Amino acid sequence: MKRFFHENGLSVVLLVAFLVFWAAQAVTGHHVYQKGQHLHGQPAEGYASYLTSGHFWQATGENWESEFLQMGAYVVLTTYLFQRGSAESHNPDDAEKLKRERKIK
């Protein structure tokens, strides 16, 4: 078990963080939705029924859409742009050197 966490630590941490933040979004969204229902004189909805509502899934989709857009832009921009000192960027003048190093490894 220790080896599994050592080899997959990043995936485990990211999965746990994803679930925690998604749960926080659900709790906050439920609270906001309940306020809206109350303001419009509608009956309150339970948490379980909120999780199947369009409000929850729309908020989730909008959140994921913005994250995918951000990550896609980051990938595209790091492909074409150079940032001195960034771990994701290599000196474009050393492209041939990097290709040789990758072949050796």
C-alpha positions in Angstrom: 0.0 0.0 0.0 2.9 2.4 0.8 4.4 1.8 -2.6 1.0 2.6 -4.3 0.9 6.0 -2.6 4.5 6.6 -3.3 4.1 5.9 -7.0 0.7 7.6 -7.4 0.8 10.3 -4.8 0.1 13.1 -7.2 -2.9 11.4 -8.7 -4.3 10.6 -5.2 -3.8 14.1 -4.0 -5.4 15.6 -7.1 -8.4 13.3 -6.9 -8.9 14.1 -3.2 -8.6 17.8 -3.9 -11.0 17.5 -6.8 -13.6 15.7 -4.6 -13.2 18.2 -1.8 -13.6 21.2 -4.0 -16.5 19.7 -5.9 -18.2 18.9 -2.6 -17.6 22.5 -1.4 -19.1 23.8 -4.7 -22.2 21.6 -4.1 -22.7 22.8 -0.5 -22.2 26.4 -1.5 -24.4 26.0 -4.6 -27.2 24.4 -2.5 -27.1 27.3 -0.1 -27.3 29.9 -2.9 -30.1 27.9 -4.6 -32.1 27.7 -1.3 -31.8 31.5 -0.9 -33.1 31.9 -4.5 -36.0 29.5 -3.8 -36.9 31.4 -0.6 -36.7 34.8 -2.4 -39.1 33.6 -5.1 -41.5 32.0 -2.6 -40.7 28.5 -3.7 -40.5 25.5 -1.3 -37.0 24.5 -0.1 -35.3 21.5 -1.8 -33.3 18.9 0.0 -29.6 18.4 -0.6 -30.0 15.1 -2.5 -32.5 16.5 -4.9 -30.3 19.6 -5.4 -27.5 17.3 -6.6 -29.8 16.0 -9.4 -31.1 19.5 -10.3 -30.1 21.5 -13.4 -28.7 24.3 -11.2 -26.0 22.0 -9.8 -25.0 20.4 -13.1 -25.0 23.8 -14.9 -22.7 25.2 -12.2 -20.5 22.2 -12.5 -20.4 22.4 -16.3 -19.6 26.1 -16.3 -16.8 25.5 -13.7 -15.2 22.7 -15.7 -15.6 24.6 -19.0 -13.6 27.5 -17.6 -10.9 25.2 -16.2 -10.6 23.3 -19.5 -10.4 26.6 -21.4 -7.7 27.8 -19.0 -5.7 24.6 -19.2 -6.0 24.4 -23.0 -4.8 28.0 -23.3 -1.9 27.2 -21.0 -0.8 24.2 -23.0 -1.1 26.1 -26.3 0.7 29.2 -25.0 3.6 27.1 -23.4 4.0 25.4 -26.7 4.8 28.7 -28.5 6.0 31.1 -25.8 9.1 31.1 -23.7 9.4 32.2 -20.1 12.9 32.5 -18.6 13.1 30.5 -15.3 9.9 28.6 -15.8 10.1 24.8 -15.3 7.7 24.3 -18.2 9.8 26.4 -20.7 13.0 25.5 -22.3 15.2 27.9 -24.2 14.0 27.6 -27.8 17.6 28.1 -29.0 18.5 24.8 -27.4 15.8 22.7 -29.1 18.2 20.4 -30.9 20.1 19.9 -27.6 16.9 18.9 -25.9 16.0 16.4 -28.6 19.4 14.7 -28.3 19.1 14.5 -24.5 15.6 13.0 -24.7 16.9 10.3 -27.1 19.7 9.4 -24.8 17.4 8.8 -21.8 
